[in-house]
Structure formats: structure tokens, C-alpha cells
Amino acid sequence: MNSCCLDQREWLETDGLGGFASGTASGVRTRRYHGLLLAATTPPTGRFMLVNGIDATIWTPDGSFPLSSQRYGGNDVVAPEGYKLIEAFDHEPWPTWRYRLPDGSIVEQELFVTHGQPVTAMSWRLVSTRGGPVRLKVRPFLSGRDYHALHHENPVFKFDAAQERERVTWRPYAGVPAVVAYSNGRYAHRPTWYRNYYYQEEQLRGFDASEDLAAPGVFEFELTDANEAVLILVAQTDRPIDLPGSDARICLNELRSREARRRNGFASSLRRAGDQYLVRRGDGGRTIIAGYPWFADWGRDTFIALRGLCLATGRLDDAREVLTSWAKHVSLGMLPNRFPDRGEAPEYNSVDASLWYVIAVCEYLYAQRSRPFRAGYSVEGPGPEGPASEMLRAIELILDGYTNGTRHGIRMDPTDGLLFAGAPGVQLTWMDSKVGDWVVTPRHGKPVEVQALWINALSLASSYFSRFEAQARKAATSFRARFWNEAKRCLFDVVDDGFERGNSDARLRPNQIYAVGGLPLVLLDDERARAVVDAVERSLLTPIGLRSLGPEEQDYKPRYTGGPVERDSAYHQGTVWPYLIGPFVEAWVRVRGNTPQAKREARERFLEPLLKRRADSGLGHVPEIADAQGPHMPRGCPFQAWSVGELLRVERWLCAVKPESRGRHPIIETVQPRS
């Protein structure tokens, strides 16, 4: 098979705690994040790369043949070239390689990570052979580094191996989890360094791309039709590990059976992919990883993704755990955009994360239907107990905080009821790239999607706290009067831009789509709603999502390439965001009457092309971003939670039998934005 093609296809296995294994179909590691055992010591963070990879070689009567591939720096050499023997690769139900040797023998390799434990299981078996003894040699490569860092040869690394029956233990550094290997092979201790591994994707992203890894020894196995080679890698963290049986083969079979049952329980491969972002926190709560391999849990991403990953899939218990975990961290009416970890101060630097929380809670409560949701229902005064009360108290604190004013200039403007946000040097909206002191897209003033979130949040919350109803009405009226751009027949991106009254940013961006789709309420009349959708479709729509800036606008960047400065400059200046296909599809169907025919057409035109792209890069998943210009190469994080979540959400919405009411929401009957 072609190495370049296989290098671009990345697989992901997660443990439900923040740890994971990841790599390419070719077996060549192209990122510093590719590895076989990466564990979270303070779930879902505190991640350490423990086992980066392996060298595997088959020995037959006709000679030795490599099953692995490594790329080295200098001359960019791939050696050995095991990828040339790959006959087939499949990532479902977990990564499986089929190798055809020159003598006609076939070897199959499997790899999976167990859910709830930092355990990676690998196996090799002979599918067919010409006869004669067949041996397999596997050499693990270790580091024991922070997963963002790189590892280099040093005298501190401890190669020592403690052996006990089928178990070998390495403790490479103090303060780093030990690595335990269970196998049915023979271990020979042969410590050495392998130097100058080269990670091509890191080089393309403008980062250091060279690494040295330690190889403590070699496992040797006798392969027969009846004897499968087994290597199980375990990270020794503070959490107890449950491995069934003392025999490596029995253990593998039980772990394999457990994982197969668990994965078969999902209704679709997309739901199975979505499950990988839901993780357990060290305190017992739940949260959502924003993306693999380099993101942790982030507020904005969590609340956007939750509506698809949990609510659309019926995982209401998980949604409750996530929302109650975050409710504890309201401060001055804000939720952090980055969850506190290891005693670090939370980062309260997002205007929209808290508003997305309000939307997510109200939609969760409606889905759960544990209390009546009628117009005017109020919890002012004595409220409900339990998780719902925690969430509703958080909502009240958020909306009161935003009304009265909080950090970074976030406050309601009493003249029009809309929401101001912005302070020098701070990026508060989802368009948050920053290069040094330069905020690339500051959007200070009244950003359009923030107003859509604000009005929706006030409207939904007024079903519980009646005092927000008047605010919602006033803001909705002002929104329709102030954001319409007659010249372009769409909405301004920011009004009172730079806090100058009457100054508006007319650049065409996708943020305005939230006035029509992606949120419960449609904020525009039929004619203007249709015009907004048409403008977005005409200039911003691509087969993989919406551009973040129209090609006709100044500062438009067609490619997301280069070093950190070049990429951050393009991040929201044209770069495509797949997650925005969710609100767009919803808006497109709504302005066509929300009919079954419109839903079928939307699925064929917009969803199916994106579903097919799940085989392009992050296998089974949807990437974070893509180039603005064709062929829209996937960029950024190859496995992104809100991209998968929005696809799940809008897919479920398109399949709904009962159409929703235009401009209204089942929870709310008190606000009529189209009056």
C-alpha cells in the first residue's frame, strides 16, 4: 500500500479517562501524540506518553519481514518498510492490520484500548502459513514524557526491568506511571536508544519534530495457528486495574469480549465515535474532551457538543453529570472556558460558554421531562432539589451576572437590552485566536451569535424565572432593528463594533446563522431569515462545513498551513469549521417550511458528503477544521467533539417525525420573536 495515503488516515482508541492510543494506518508515527499507551494521571488531564510505539518483525523459514514502519529525520527515511506488506486495514471495531508476507503467509494484528482503564491490548495471529516455525519479535519504545513534549536521550532514564512470570515492569522516571507489560512471550532485556524519529505533521505545523526513544528489551513469540501472540500494556496510575485471569491469552480474550459487547451496544459507528469524547473525571464526575489528540475539556466545546453527544443520543444521565460538574464553577456569573485542574486558576475568558450552558441545561431539562415545562413556571423562591436545582441556580447566577456586568466588559446595555463584551487584549467569542498580544478577530462590542445566545438563554430561562421575560422581549426587538444589513441582505457580524455606537462590522461570517438555526428560537421574520441562509450558502458553504469568512472579504485566507503565526492568522479568516454544518442545516430546513421533503434534501446535499469525509483523516470522526479552498484538506485536530456532536444532533433532528414550531420552543411560550 502507498505510505502517504496510509499516513493521512489516523485511528483513535480512548480509555474513557482522558488517555488514548493513536496512530496512522501505515504504522508510521507522524505526530508527537501518536502512541500506544498514553495515560491521564488526573483524569482527564495530567497525561503522560508512556509507550510510543513498537518494532515488530516476523521470522519464517523464508526469512525475516518487518510489520512495523518508522520514519527517521535527516533524509526523511522510512525504515523498516512494514507498510508495504499491509494488505488491508480497518478501524472498526478497532484497528486491525492484515499483512501478506512474500512467502504467502498472512498475519493479522489487532489493537484496542479498554474502557475505564489505561490498558492497551495487542495481538498477532497467523491466518495462513506455508508451514515451518514462525517467530515474532516485538520491541517496545518508551518515553515517559508529558504528552505535549518531546523526549531525548538522557542518562536519567531507567531501563531496569522487573520480571515476574508473564509480567515485566519498567519505571522510567520518578513521578511517572510505571509501565507493566503482560505477554505470553519471552522477554530479553536489551536496553538501547533509538534516535532521531521524525514526526512529519509536527514539522508542517512549525514545531520541533525529532525525538529519541528508549527500548528496554524484546519480546519473542512462537506463532502457530493455535497460538496467538499477546502483549498487554498497562499504566500504573493511582486507579486500580482489573485484568481478568493470570494467563495473558485468557486475559486478552476476556478484554476483547468485553470491548466487543460494549462497542456493539451503540446504534451506529457515529454514536460509537461520539462516545470517545465522554470521559470520567478524577472526582467521579463526567466531562467532554474537546478533541484528540491535544485538547482537554473546554467549556464552550463541552456545552455545544453535549447536545449531540448526550441529548440527541438519549444519554441523559451523562448529560446530567456533565452539567452538574460544571455548575459548581460559576464565578461572577461566568463559567470557565477551561476546567480547573491541578490547582490551576480557571480561565474565565469566554462570553459565550456560559450562555451555551444555559441552552444545554434547558434542553436537557426538557428532554428529561422530570418537571412541568409550562409558560410562566417559576422556581423563584423555594426551588427544586437535586441536580436540577444546581443547574437552575447556575443559570440564575449567569444571567444576573451578565445583566449587571462581569469580567472583560461583559454587561447588558440598558438602552437596547443587548449584550456588550470585550476588553483590550482579550478574545471572548469562539473566534478566539491570538498571536502574542495581537487578537486576530477581537469582535469587541455586540457580536451577532452572542446576541442570539443571549436572547435564547433569557427566553428559555424565563420559563423558570419570570423576571427574564421582559429582558428577552426587549433584546429580541432590538436585535431585529439593529443587526439587519440591508445593503448585503444579511446580518452584521458585530454592532457597536469597538464599543463605538452605530459602528458595525459588515464582513460576511457564519455567526449570523444562529439567528435562524442551531438554537431553539428563530429571531428573524421569514423573508430576512431566508436571505441570511441564502447569503451564508452562497459564500460560506463547503462540502465539509462553513467558512469562517467570505472569500470576497479582506484578510480571507484560503489555506490553513505554515507555522503557529500563519495558522493562527487563518484560523477564523476563512478556514472551514465542520461543526457549523449543524446550525446551517437546521436554518436551511426551517426557511423551507421544515417539511419532510426539505429534511430529505438537506440530508442528501449537506450531511451525506460530510459523513463520507469521515474516512479522510480521523477515521470514523470529523476534524476540527479544513482549508477554505478545495479540496478542503482536513486540518487541526483530527478528532473533534463538537464536529461529531453537531453531526449527531442535526442527524437526529432531521429524523424527527414531529416537526417543531417555527420560532417557538416546546419549553417556552412567552416570547414571540417574530411578532
MIMAR-388541 format. One record per residue: residue in three letters; x, y, z of N, C-alpha, C in turn. Coordinates in steps of 0.2 Angstrom, whole numbers, plus 5000, padded with zeros to 4 digits. Each point is the difference from the previous one (the first is absolute). Example, Ala and Ser with C-alpha at 12.3 -4.5 7.8 and 13.67 -1.06 7.14 Angstrom:
BEGIN
ALA506649725039499650065000500450065000
SER499850054996500450065001499650055003
% end
This chain:
BEGIN
MET500449945000499650065000500450065000
ASN499850064998500350064999500150035007
SER500650025002500150025007499750075001
CYS500050054995499750065001499350005002
CYS499649964996499349995001499949975007
LEU500349955002499949975007500250055005
ASP500550044999500250055005499550055002
GLN499650024995499550055001499349975004
ARG500049945000499449965003500249995007
GLU499750035005500249995007499449975004
TRP500249955004499549975005500150025007
LEU499549995004500050025007499649955004
GLU500349985006499849965005500050045006
THR499550005004500050045006499849965006
ASP500250025006499849965006499550025005
GLY499650064998499550035004500250045006
LEU500750015000500350045006500450054997
GLY500050014994500550064997500649974997
GLY500249935001500549974997499849974993
PHE500549994996499849974993500649974997
ALA499949964995500549984995499850034993
SER500550014996499950034994500549994995
GLY499950004994500549994995499750004993
THR500449984995499850004993499949934997
ALA499749994995499849944997500749974998
SER500550044998500649974998500449985005
GLY499950025006500449985006500650055001
VAL500150054996500550055000499750065005
ARG500350015005499850065005500250064996
THR499550054999500150064997499950065005
ARG499849985006499950065005500349975006
ARG500250055005500249995006499549975005
TYR499450004998499449975004499949934998
HIS500349984994499849934999500449955004
GLY499649955003500349965005499649945001
LEU500249955004499649945002499750015007
LEU500450035004499750015007500250075003
LEU499450035000500050075002499550015006
ALA500250015006499650005006499950075003
ALA499450015003499850065003500149985008
THR500450045003500149985007499550045005
THR499850064997499450035004499550014995
PRO499649944999499550004994499550075000
PRO500050034994500249974994500750034998
THR500450035004500650044998500649965004
GLY500550045000500649975003500349944996
ARG500050014993500149954996500849994999
PHE500149935000500749984998500049964994
MET500550014996500149954994500549955003
LEU499849945001500449945003500349964995
VAL499649974995500349954995499850044993
ASN500550024997499950034993499949964995
GLY500349944999499949964995500449935001
ILE500049964994500449945000500349994994
ASP500549955000500349974994499849935000
ALA499749984995499749935000500349964993
THR500349945001500349974994499849925001
ILE499849984994499849934999500649964997
TRP500149945003500649964998499749934997
THR500149984994499749944997500649964997
PRO499949944998500549974996500350034994
ASP499650054997500250044994500350065002
GLY500150025006500350065002499750045005
SER500250065001499750055005499650054996
PHE499450025003499650064997499850045005
PRO500150074999499750055005499350014999
LEU499650015006499350025000499950075002
SER500650035002499950075003500450054995
SER499950065001500350054996500250065004
GLN500650035000500250065003500350054996
ARG499950065001500250054996500650045004
TYR500650014997500550035003500250064996
GLY500350055004500250074998500649994995
GLY500250064999500650014995499849994993
ASN500049944997499849994993499249985000
ASP499650015005499349985000500049924998
VAL500349965003500049934998499549965004
VAL499649964997499649955003500349935000
ALA500249985006500349935001499849975007
PRO499849945000499949964994499450024997
GLU499849964995499450024995499549955001
GLY499749995006499549955001499450024997
TYR499850064998499450024997499949974993
LYS500649984997499949974993499749935001
LEU500049975005499749945001499350005002
ILE499750065002499350015002499549984994
GLU499649955001499649984995499350045001
ALA499850015006499450035002500050035007
PHE499750055001499950045007499350025001
ASP499849995006499350025002500050025007
HIS499650065001500050035007499449985004
GLU499649964997499449975004500049935001
PRO499949975006499850045005500650035004
TRP500649984998500650035002500549994995
PRO500650035001500550004994500349934999
THR499949974994500249944998500450004993
TRP500649975000500450004994500149934998
ARG500049994993500149944997500650004996
TYR500549965002500650004996500149944996
ARG500250014993500149944996500850004999
LEU500349955002500749995000500249984993
PRO500650014998500249974993500049934999
ASP500049965005499949934999499349985000
GLY499550045000499349995000499749995007
SER500450005005499750005007499650065001
ILE499550005005499650065001500050005008
VAL500150065002500050025008499550055001
GLU499650005005499550055002500250035007
GLN500050065000500250045006499450045003
GLU499849995006499550045003500250055006
LEU499750055001500250055005499350035003
PHE499950005006499550035003500150035007
VAL499750055002500150035007499349985004
THR500149985006499449985004499750065003
HIS499450005001499650065003500050005007
GLY500250065003500050005007500749995003
GLN500549984996500749985003500550024995
PRO500650025002500550024996500449934997
VAL499649974996500349934998499950004992
THR500649984997500049994993500249924999
ALA499549974996500149934998500249994993
MET500549964999500349994993500049924999
SER499949984994500149934998500249994993
TRP500349954999500249984993499849924999
ARG499749994994499949924999500149994993
LEU500249934999500149984993499349984997
VAL499850034995499449984996500149954995
SER500650004997500249944996500850005000
THR500349944999500749994999500249954996
ARG500650004997500249954996500349945004
GLY500050015006500349955005500750025002
GLY500349965005500650015003499950055006
PRO500550015004500050045006499950074998
VAL499650045004499950074999500150045006
ARG500550055000500150035007499850084998
LEU499850035006499950075000500450035005
LYS500350064998500450045005499750075000
VAL499950025007499750065001500450045005
ARG500250064997500450055005499650065001
PRO499850015007499750065001500450065001
PHE499850064998500450075001499650045005
LEU500450025005499750035006500350075000
SER499650055004500250075001499950015007
GLY499350015002499950025007500050085000
ARG499750034995500050085000499350035000
ASP500050065002499450044999499849994992
TYR499349994999499849984993500150064995
HIS500150065003500150064995500850004998
ALA500449975004500750015000500349954995
LEU500750014999500449954996500549975005
HIS500249944998500549965005500749994996
HIS500550015004500749994997500449965005
GLU500549974997500549965003500350045006
ASN500049965006500250035006500349955005
PRO500450015005500349955004499549995006
VAL499450035001499649995005499549954999
PHE499849984994499549954998500349935003
LYS499549975003500149945004499849944995
PHE500549964998499849944996499849945004
ASP500150005006499949945004499349974999
ALA500049945000499449964999499949955005
ALA499450005004499949955005499549954997
GLN500349935000499649954996499749955005
GLU499449984999499649965004499549964996
ARG500249934998499649964996499850044993
GLU499450014999499850034994500050085000
ARG500350035005500050075001500750035001
VAL500050054996500750045000499850085002
THR500350035004499950065003500650054999
TRP499850064997500650054999499750065004
ARG500550045003499950065003500550054998
PRO499850034994500550044997500250065003
TYR499650045004500150065003499650005007
ALA500350045005499650015006499550044999
GLY499449995003499450044999499649994993
VAL500249954997499749984993499749935001
PRO499449994998499749935001500549944997
ALA500049955004500449944997499649974995
VAL500449974995499749964995500049925001
VAL499549975000500049935001499849964994
ALA500449954998499849974993499949925002
TYR499449984998499849935001500049974993
SER500349945000500149974993500149925001
ASN499949974995500149925000500649994996
GLY500550055000500649994996500650005005
ARG500649994998500650015004500350064999
TYR500250035006500350075000500750005001
ALA500450034995500750015001500250075001
HIS500350015005500250075002500650034996
ARG499950044995500550034996500050074999
PRO500150045005499950075000500450044995
THR499750054996500450044995499550064999
TRP500350054997499750064997499949994993
TYR499450024998499850014993499950084999
ARG500450034995500150075000499750034993
ASN499850065001499850044994499449984996
TYR499549985004499349994997499850064997
TYR499650004995499850064996499350005000
TYR499650065002499350005000499850064995
GLN499849974994499950054995499450055001
GLU499549985003499550055002500250065004
GLU500549985005500250055004500450054997
GLN500449984995500450044996499650054996
LEU499449974997499650044996499650055004
ARG500049995006499650055005500550055003
GLY500749994998500450055002500349995007
PHE500049935002500349985007500649964999
ASP500349995006500649955000499749934998
ALA500449964996499749944997500449945001
SER500550005005500549955001500049975007
GLU500049945000500049975007500449935001
ASP500349995006500349945001499649965005
LEU500049934999499649965004500549945003
ALA499849985006500349955003499749934999
ALA500449954998499849934999500349965005
PRO499649985005500349965006500249924998
GLY499649974995500149934999499549984994
VAL500049934999499649974995499649955002
PHE499449994998499649945001500049964994
GLU500149935001500049964995499449945001
PHE499749994994499449965000500149944995
GLU499749945002499949954995499350004997
LEU499950014994499450014997499849944996
THR499449975002499749944996499350024999
ASP499649964996499350014999499650005007
ALA500249975005499750005006500350045005
ASN500550034999500450045005500050084998
GLU499650045003500050074998500550035005
ALA500450054997500550045004499650065003
VAL500150015007499650045004500550055003
LEU499950075000500450055004499550055002
ILE499950005007499550055003500450055004
LEU499950064999500450065003499550035005
VAL500350015006499650035005500450065003
ALA499650065001500350055004499850005007
GLN500550005005499949995007499950075003
THR499350025000499850065003499849995007
ASP499650055003499849995007499349964999
ARG499749994994499449965000500149934999
PRO499649965004500249934999499849974993
ILE500449954999499949974993499749935001
ASP499549984996499749945000500149964994
LEU500549955000500249964994499849935002
PRO499549974996499749935001500549954999
GLY500249965005500449944999500750015001
SER500449955001500850015000500349984994
ASP499649974995500349984994499950054995
ALA500550024996499950064995499549994995
ARG500049944997499549984995499350005003
ILE499949975006499350015003499850075001
CYS500550045003499950075001499850044994
LEU500349984994499950044994499349984997
ASN499849945001499449974997499450035004
GLU500150015007499550035004499950084998
LEU500650035000500050074998499750014993
ARG500149964996499850014993499249995000
SER499849955004499349985000499650065003
ARG500350035006499650065003500050054995
GLU500550024997500050064995499649994994
ALA499949944998499649984994499350015002
ARG499849985006499350015002499850075001
ARG500550045003499950075002499950044993
ARG500449994995500050034994499449984996
ASN499849945000499449984996499450035003
GLY500050035006499450035003499850064997
PHE500450034996499950074997499649994994
ALA499550044998499649994995500350024993
SER500650035000500350024994500750015001
SER500450004995500850025001500150075002
LEU499550054998500150075002499850005007
ARG499649975003499850005007500649975004
ARG500349954997500649975003500650055001
ALA500150034994500550065000499850055005
GLY499450025001499850055005500249985007
ASP499949945001500149975007500850015002
GLN500450014995500750015002500250065003
TYR499550055000500250075003499750015007
LEU499649955002499750005006500549975005
VAL500250035005500549975005499850015007
ARG500349965004499950015007500550045003
ARG499850055005500550045003500349965006
GLY500550025003500349975006499650015006
ASP499650055000499550015006499449964999
GLY499949964995499449964999499550034995
GLY500150064999499550034995500249984993
ARG499650034995500149994993500250074997
THR500350004994500250054996500149984993
ILE500150054996500149984992500650034998
ILE500449964997500750024997499850034994
ALA500350064999499850044994500349974993
GLY500649975001500249974994500749965001
TYR500149954996500649965001500550024994
PRO500650005001500449985005500250055005
TRP499950074999500350055005499550045004
PHE499449994999499550045005499849965006
ALA499950045005499749975006499250025000
ASP499750015006499350025000500050085000
TRP499650034996499950074999499250025001
GLY499950055003499350025001499650004994
ARG500150054996499650014994499949944996
ASP500649964999500049944996499549955003
THR500149995007499649955003499250015000
PHE499850075000499350015000499750004993
ILE500450014995499849994993499949934998
ALA500649965002500049934998499549965004
LEU499850025006499649965005499349994996
ARG499850054997499349994997500049954995
GLY500549984996500049954996500249935003
LEU500650015004500349945003499549965005
CYS499750055004499549975005499350014999
LEU499850064998499250015000499749964994
ALA500450014994499749974994500149925000
THR500449975004500149935001499649975006
GLY499750045004499649985005500549985006
ARG500650035001500449995005499950055006
LEU499450005002499850065005500449995007
ASP500149945002500450005006500750034999
ASP500349994995500750034998499950075000
ALA499550024996499950085000499950035007
ARG499649975004499950025007500750015004
GLU500449954999500750005004500450054997
VAL500050014993500450054998499850075002
LEU499450014999499750075002500050025008
THR499949955004500150015007500850015002
SER500449974996500750005002500250084998
TRP499850034995500250064998499650065004
ALA499449985003499650055004500450025006
LYS500449965002500450025007500550064999
HIS500150014993500650054999499750074997
VAL499450025002499850064998500350065004
SER500350054997500450055004499850074996
LEU499750045004499850074998499649994993
GLY499549955001499649994994500349974994
MET500649975001500349974994500349935002
LEU500049964994500349935001500750004997
PRO500449965002500750014997500049964993
ASN500450034996500049974993500549945000
ARG500450005005500549945001499949975007
PHE499849945001499949975007500650005004
PRO499950025007500650015004500349935001
ASP500649995000500449945001500650015004
ARG500249955004500650015004500150065004
GLY499550035002500050065004500150074996
GLU500049994993500150064996499450045000
ALA500150074999499450045000499649994994
PRO499350005001499649994994500150064995
GLU499949994994500050054995499350034998
TYR499850055003499450034999500050054994
ASN500149984994500250044994499549994994
SER499449985002499549994994499350035002
VAL499850044995499350035001499549954998
ASP500149954996499549964997499949935004
ALA500549985003500049935004499550005005
SER499950055004499550005005499350004997
LEU499950044994499350004997499949934997
TRP500549974997499949934997499849955006
TYR500250015006499849965006499350015001
VAL499750065000499350015001499649964995
ILE500250014994499749964994500049935001
ALA500649975002500049935001499649985006
VAL500050035005499649985006499350004999
CYS499750054996499350014999499849944995
GLU500449994995499949944996500049935003
TYR500550005005500049945004499449995004
LEU499850055004499450005004499349984996
TYR500050034994499449984996500149934998
ALA500649974998500049934998499949965005
GLN500250025006499949955006499350005003
ARG499650064999499350015001499949985008
SER500450015004499949985007499550055004
ARG499950064997499650055003499650034994
PRO499450045002499650034995500450064997
PHE499950004993500350064996499450044997
ARG499750045004499550044997500150075001
ALA499750044996500250075000499950035007
GLY500550045002499950035006500249965006
TYR500149944999500349965006500650035003
SER500050015006500650035003500249975006
VAL500750005001500349975006500350065005
GLU499750064998500250065005499749985007
GLY500550015005499849985006500249935001
PRO499749965004500249935001500049964994
GLY500549974998500149974994500049925001
PRO500149974994500149925000500649985003
GLU500149945003500649985003500349954995
GLY500749995001500349954996500450034995
PRO500249964995500450034994499750064996
ALA499349994999499650064997500150065003
SER500050005007500150065004500750034999
GLU500549965000500650034999500150034993
MET499749974995500150034993499650065000
LEU499450015003499650064999500350055004
ARG500349995006500350055004500650034996
ALA500449954996500550034996499750044994
ILE499549984997499750054995499850065003
GLU499750015006499850065003500650045001
LEU500649975003500650045001500350034993
ILE500049964995500250024994499750064997
LEU499349994999499650064997500050065004
ASP500049995007500050065004500750035000
GLY500649964999500650035000500150034993
TYR499849984995500050034993499650065000
THR499450005003499650065000500350065004
ASN500349995006500350055004500750014998
GLY500449964996500750014998500449965004
THR500549974996500549965003500750014997
ARG500449954999500750014998500050024992
HIS500650034998500150014993499550054997
GLY499750045003499550044997499349974998
ILE499949945003499449974998499450035004
ARG499550034997499450035004499550014995
MET499450005002499450024996500050084999
ASP499950024994499950074999499350025001
PRO499850045005499350015002499650044995
THR500450034995499650044995499749954995
ASP500349944999499649964995500049935002
GLY500249985006500049935003500449954997
LEU500550024995500549964997500649995005
LEU500449964998500649985004500650034997
PHE500450045004500650024999500549955002
ALA500650004996500649955003500650034996
GLY500550005004500750024997500450045005
ALA500749985000500550045003500650004997
PRO500450055000500749994996500449945002
GLY500249974994500549945001499649945002
VAL499350005000499749945001499549984995
GLN500049934998499649974995499449965004
LEU499450024999499549985004499549954996
THR500050014994499549964996500449934997
TRP499649964997500349944998500650014995
MET499950064996500650024996500550035004
ASP500449965003500450025006500849994999
SER500250004993500749994999500450075002
LYS500649995003500450055002500749994999
VAL500450054997500749994998500450055004
GLY500349985006500350045004499550055003
ASP500150065000499550055002499550024995
TRP500049974994499650024995499449955000
VAL499450035001499349965000499850004993
VAL500049954996499950004993499350024998
THR499549975004499350024998499750035007
PRO500150065002499850025007499250005001
ARG499750024995499250015000499850035006
HIS500350055002499850045006499350044999
GLY499649995004499350044999499549955001
LYS499549994995499449965001500149954994
PRO500349945001500049954995499449974998
VAL499849984994499449984998499849935004
GLU500449955000499849945003500050005007
VAL500350055003500050015008499350035001
GLN499750044996499350035001499549944999
ALA500149964995499649944999499949965006
LEU500649985003500149965006499750045006
TRP500150065000499750045006499250005000
ILE499850014994499250015000499749935001
ASN500349954997499849935001500149985007
ALA500550025004500149985007499550035004
LEU499950074999499550035004499349984999
SER499849984993499449974999499949935003
LEU500449965000500049935003499950015007
ALA500550045003500050015007499450035003
SER499650044996499450045003499549955001
SER500049934998499649955001500049985008
TYR500650025003500249985007500050065004
PHE500350064997500050065004499750064996
SER499450015001499650054996500350064999
ARG500450035004500350075000500450004993
PHE500249954997500450004994499650014994
GLU499449995001499550014994500150074996
ALA499950055004500050074997500750014997
GLN500549985003500750014997500049964993
ALA499849945000500049964994499650044994
ARG499450035002499650034995500450074997
LYS500350035005500350074998500649984996
ALA500449955002500649984996499849984993
ALA499549964999499849974994499750064995
THR499750055003499850054996500650044998
SER500450025004500650034998500549974995
PHE500049935001500449964995499750014993
ARG499450004999499750004993500150074997
ALA500050055005500150074997500750024999
ARG500549975003500750025000500449964996
PHE499949944999500549954997499849994992
TRP499550024998499849994992500550054996
ASN500349974995500450044996499749994993
GLU499650064998499650004994500550004994
ALA500650025000500450014994500249934998
LYS500149955005500349934998499449955001
ARG499450035003499549955001500249945004
CYS500350025006500249955005500150045006
LEU500349975005500150035007500750035000
PHE500150055004500650025002500349955005
ASP500750005000500349955004500150035007
VAL500150065001500150045006499750074999
VAL499550025005499850075000500350035006
ASP500150075000500350045005500749975000
ASP500349984994500749975000500550055003
GLY500449975004500550045003499750045006
PHE499449995002499650045005499950074997
GLU500050014993499850064997499249994998
ARG499650045003499350004999499950014992
GLY499649954997499850014993500649974995
ASN500649995003500549974996499849924999
SER500049984994499849934999500649964995
ASP500149945002500449964996499649964995
ALA500150014993499549974995500449944997
ARG500549985002500349944997499649945000
LEU500049964995499649945000500349955003
ARG499749985006500249945004499449965002
PRO500249945002499449955001499750015007
ASN500250045004499750015007499250024999
GLN499850034995499350024999499649955000
ILE500249944998499649944999499649985006
TYR500350025006499649985006499450045001
ALA499950054996499450045001499449964997
VAL500249954996499549964996500049935002
GLY500649975001500049935001500649985006
GLY499949945003500549985005499850025007
LEU499550045001499750025006499250005000
PRO499749995006499349995000499650054996
LEU500150075001499650054997500350034993
VAL499650014996500150044993499950075002
LEU500550044999500050075002499850054995
LEU499949984993499850044995499449984997
ASP499650044996499449994996500249954994
ASP499549974997500249964995500450024994
GLU499950064998500450034994500750015002
ARG500150035006500750015002500449945002
ALA499649955003500349945001500349964994
ARG499650004995500149974994500650034996
ALA500150075001500550044997500749985003
VAL500050005007500649985004500249934998
VAL499649954999500249934998500250004993
ASP499750044996500350004993500750034999
ALA500150065004500750035000500549955003
VAL499849975005500549955003500249944995
GLU499449984997500149944995500450024994
ARG499950064998500350034994500850015001
SER500250025006500750025000500449965005
LEU499749975005500349965005500049935000
LEU499549974997499849935000500649964996
THR500249945003500549964997499749935001
PRO500349954997499749935001500249975007
ILE500550045004500249975006499850055006
GLY499650064998499850045006500050074997
LEU500050055005499950074998500750045000
ARG500250044995500650045001499850055006
SER500650025003499950055005500150074998
LEU500150014993500050074997499949994993
GLY499650054997499849994993500650014995
PRO500149974995500650014995500150074998
GLU499450034999500150074998500250055005
GLU500149985006500250055005500750015001
GLN500250065002500750015002500349955005
ASP500649985000500349965005499849924999
TYR499649994995499849934999500749964998
LYS500049945004500649954999499749944997
PRO500249984994499849934997500349945003
ARG500550015003500449935003500250015007
TYR499949955004500250005007500749965000
THR500550034999500749975000500550045003
GLY500649985000500650045003500149995007
GLY500450045003500150005007499450035005
PRO500150005006499550025005499750074998
VAL500450054998499850074998499649994994
GLU500249974995499650004994499449965001
ARG500049955004499449965001499550045004
ASP500250035005499650045005499750064996
SER500350024995499850064996499449984996
ALA500049934998499549984995499449965004
TYR500149995006499549955004499350024999
HIS499950075000499350025000499950054994
GLN500450004995500050054994499949964994
GLY499649955000499849964994500049935001
THR500449985005500149925001499349985002
VAL499949944997499349965001499949975007
TRP499450005002499949975007499449954999
PRO500149945000499549954999499450005005
TYR500150025006499550005005499450054998
LEU500250054996499550054998499549974995
ILE500149944997499549974996499449995004
GLY500049995006499449995004499550065000
PRO500250065003499550054999499850024993
PHE500549994995499850024993499549954998
VAL500049945001499549954997499450025004
GLU500050015006499350015004499750074997
ALA500450054999499850064997499749994993
TRP500449964996499849994993499349964999
VAL499949965005499449965000499450045002
ARG500150045006499550055003499750054995
VAL500550034996499750054995499749974994
ARG500049934999499649974995499449965003
GLY499850035006499449975003500049945004
ASN500749985001500149945005499649944997
THR499949994994499749944997500449945000
PRO499749944999500349944999500550004994
GLN499750034995500450014994500650045000
ALA500050055004500550055001500649965005
LYS499749965004500549965005500449954995
ARG499649964996500349954996500550044995
GLU499950054997500450044996500750025004
ALA499850035006500650025004500549945002
ARG499749955001500449945002500449984994
GLU499750004994500449984994500550054998
ARG499950065000500450054998500650025005
PHE499850005006500550035005500349955005
LEU499649955002500249955005500449954997
GLU499749974995500449944997500750014998
PRO500150064996500750014998500550015006
LEU499750025006500550015006500149935003
LEU499449965000500149935003500549964996
LYS500050014993500549964996500750035002
ARG500150065002500750035002500349975006
ARG499649965004500249975006500649944999
ALA500149994993500549954999500650034997
ASP500050075000500650044997500650015005
SER499950015006500550025005499949965006
GLY499750035005499849975006499549944999
LEU500249945000499549954997499449995005
GLY499450014997499449995003499850075004
HIS500450055000499850065003500050064995
VAL499950065003500050064995500650055003
PRO500450034996500550045002499850075003
GLU500450035003499950075003499950054994
ILE500450004995500050054995500249974994
ALA500050044994500249984994500250074996
ASP500449994995500250064995499350034997
ALA500150065000499450044997499949984993
GLN500549994996500049994993500049924999
GLY499749984994500049934998500849974999
PRO500149945002499549955002499849995007
HIS500150065003499850015008500449945004
MET500650004999500449965004499950005008
PRO499949955003499950005008500650035003
ARG499950045005500550035004499850005007
GLY500550025004499950015007499949935004
CYS499650005004499949945004499649954996
PRO500349944999499649954996499449975003
PHE499950005006499449975004499750065004
GLN499550034998499750065004499349985002
ALA499950025007499449985003499450044997
TRP500050064999499450044998499949994993
SER500549984996499949984993499549944999
VAL500249955005499649935000499450025003
GLY500050045006499350015003499550034996
GLU500250054996499550044996499849964994
LEU500449954998499849954995499449965003
LEU500249975006499549965003499350045002
ARG500150065002499450045002499650014994
VAL500350034994499650024994499749934997
GLU500449955000499749944997499449975004
ARG500050015006499449985004499550054999
TRP500150064999499550054999499649994993
LEU500449984995499849994994499549945000
CYS500149955004499749945001499350005004
ALA500050065003499450015005499350004996
VAL499649965002499349994997499650065001
LYS500050035006499550065001500450064999
PRO499850054995500450064999499950055006
GLU500550045001500050055005499650064997
SER499850045005499650064998500550054998
ARG499950044995500550054998500050065005
GLY500650025002500150055004499849995007
ARG499849945002499849985007500449945002
HIS499949995007500349945003499549975004
PRO500149935001499549975004500050025007
ILE500650025003500050035007499750075000
ILE500150044995499850075001499450024996
GLU499550035003499550034997499950085001
THR500550035003499950075002500350054996
VAL500549974995500350054996499949994993
GLN499850054996499849994993500450054996
PRO500649974998500550054997499850024993
ARG499549974997499850024993499450045001
SER499850035006499450045000500050074996
% end
